[in-house]
Amino acid sequence: MEQKKYLINQRFKGILATIFPVYTWLAIFLLIPLLLIVAVSFMKRGVYGDIKYSFTPDNYKNLVDPIYVKVFITSIIISLGTTISCLIVGYPFAYFIADTKKKYQRILLVLIIIPFWTNSLVRTYAWILLLRNEGLINILLLKFGFINEPLHLLYNYGAVFLGMTYTLFPFMILPLYSTIEKLDDNLLEAASDLGATKFKTFLHVTLPLTMPGIVAGSLLVFIPSLGFFFIPDLMGGGKHIIIGNLIKNQFLTARNWPFGSAISIILILLTLLVVLIYLKLIGGDKDDMGVM
């Protein structure tokens, strides 16, 4: 009996020694800062940009203003557009990688990951050099006579979509490749033997089986795109404000930390909502698979 108690105590101590550092880390670097942001979001801004420790819900009430509602709607539209563009370009690319020989798959995956070795800010400036009026694209188009004057490729929504799509593209590719690579070829052959065309096989077999990768990739692209601020600033010329820009401006320019904290909390809640939708979809897929 005593030996059994000793083993239970040792096991408990082992579990505690494992989880205590993890929870301590999360408490110090996640929970406490988050609670501070929540607390500051209910404070008032001082005349000189300081924080007045006086409770007020006005920071959240101000978010109902049509100006900020428009910013949130614009942010969601840009994030959805970025997610859709990454999916449209990324799915065929991931399928091509998964369909090549194993030795070439590693090379192609490394080529996708290589951009991560360079700072995203540096890569954004590289796109600016390409797209500006005196950039390489306009120079080549003018030289070969396709245009008579430089195209305005920068400081518009198109440039913002391009920058975000380029930056977040690998986040879509990797989950898609992971699911497509695991597809059972026997199912595709069976669909073909039963008379299904390639399009019908893709629509009724390939697409449903790769849906977890589509949802995961969309989540990995949509959530970061909501908080990006440097790409709209640099490639949008500061003309197109999204949630990330609004938060940055409140903290660094307007020095309204309480209002910036309130917007940050709303962004966190929006992110959690997207994650819950993702978990619901994954749970639904598992239930469907169980029924089948």
WOTARA-V982011 format. One record per backbone hydrogen bond with DSSP energy under -1.0 kcal/mol. CO is the residue of the C=O (numbers start at 1). NH is the residue of the N-H. E is the energy in kcal/mol with one decimal. If there is no record, write none. Layout:
CO/NH/E  CO/NH/E
This chain:
1/5/-2.2  2/6/-2.3  3/7/-2.3  4/8/-2.2  5/9/-2.6  6/10/-2.4  7/11/-2.4  8/12/-2.6  9/13/-2.6  10/14/-2.1  11/15/-2.5  12/16/-2.8  13/17/-2.5  14/18/-1.2  15/19/-2.6  16/20/-2.4  19/23/-2.7  20/24/-2.4  21/25/-2.3  22/26/-2.5  23/27/-2.3  24/28/-2.4  25/29/-2.6  26/30/-1.7  26/31/-2.5  27/32/-2.5  30/34/-1.9  31/35/-2.5  32/36/-2.1  33/37/-2.1  34/38/-2.3  35/39/-2.4  36/40/-2.7  37/41/-2.0  39/42/-1.2  40/43/-2.1  42/56/-2.3  44/52/-3.3  46/49/-1.4  50/46/-4.0  52/44/-2.2  52/54/-2.6  57/61/-1.7  58/62/-2.5  61/64/-1.5  62/65/-1.7  65/69/-2.2  66/70/-2.2  67/71/-1.5  68/72/-2.2  69/73/-2.4  70/74/-2.9  71/75/-2.4  72/76/-2.3  73/77/-2.4  74/78/-2.7  75/79/-2.6  76/80/-2.7  77/81/-2.8  78/82/-2.6  79/83/-2.4  80/84/-2.8  81/85/-2.5  82/86/-2.4  83/87/-2.1  84/88/-2.8  85/89/-2.2  86/90/-2.7  87/91/-2.4  89/93/-1.1  90/94/-3.2  91/95/-2.6  92/96/-2.3  93/97/-2.1  94/98/-2.6  95/99/-1.5  97/100/-1.1  101/105/-1.7  102/106/-1.3  104/108/-2.4  105/109/-2.5  106/110/-2.2  107/111/-2.1  108/112/-1.4  109/113/-2.0  110/114/-2.1  113/116/-1.9  114/117/-2.5  115/118/-1.6  119/123/-1.8  120/124/-1.8  121/125/-2.0  122/126/-1.6  123/127/-1.7  124/128/-1.8  125/129/-2.0  126/130/-1.4  127/131/-2.5  128/132/-2.0  130/137/-1.5  132/135/-2.3  135/139/-2.2  136/140/-2.4  137/141/-2.3  138/142/-2.4  139/143/-2.3  140/144/-2.1  141/146/-2.0  141/147/-1.1  151/153/-1.5  156/160/-1.7  157/161/-2.8  158/162/-2.4  159/163/-2.7  160/164/-2.5  161/165/-2.7  162/166/-2.5  163/167/-2.1  164/168/-2.5  165/169/-1.2  169/172/-1.3  169/173/-1.9  170/174/-2.1  172/176/-1.5  173/177/-3.1  174/178/-2.1  175/179/-1.7  176/180/-2.7  177/181/-2.6  180/183/-1.5  184/187/-1.0  185/189/-2.4  186/190/-2.4  187/191/-2.1  188/192/-1.9  189/193/-2.5  190/194/-1.6  191/196/-2.3  192/195/-1.5  197/201/-2.7  198/202/-2.2  199/203/-2.6  200/204/-2.7  201/205/-1.9  201/206/-2.0  202/207/-3.2  205/209/-1.7  206/210/-1.7  210/214/-1.9  211/215/-2.8  212/216/-2.5  213/217/-2.7  214/218/-2.3  215/219/-2.1  216/220/-2.3  217/221/-1.4  218/222/-3.1  219/223/-1.9  221/225/-1.7  222/226/-1.1  229/233/-1.6  230/234/-2.6  231/235/-2.8  232/238/-1.5  235/155/-1.9  236/239/-1.5  242/246/-2.6  243/247/-2.5  244/248/-2.3  245/249/-2.8  246/250/-1.9  247/251/-1.9  248/252/-2.8  249/253/-1.5  249/254/-3.1  250/256/-2.8  256/260/-2.5  257/261/-2.6  258/262/-2.0  259/263/-2.2  260/264/-2.0  261/265/-2.3  262/266/-2.0  263/267/-2.3  264/268/-2.3  265/269/-2.6  266/270/-2.4  267/271/-2.3  268/272/-2.6  269/273/-2.1  270/274/-1.9  271/275/-2.2  272/276/-2.6  273/277/-2.2  274/278/-2.2  275/279/-2.7  276/280/-2.3  277/281/-2.4  278/282/-2.7  279/283/-2.6  280/284/-2.5  281/285/-2.3  282/286/-2.2  283/287/-2.2  284/288/-2.3  285/289/-2.3  286/290/-2.2  287/291/-2.2  288/292/-2.3
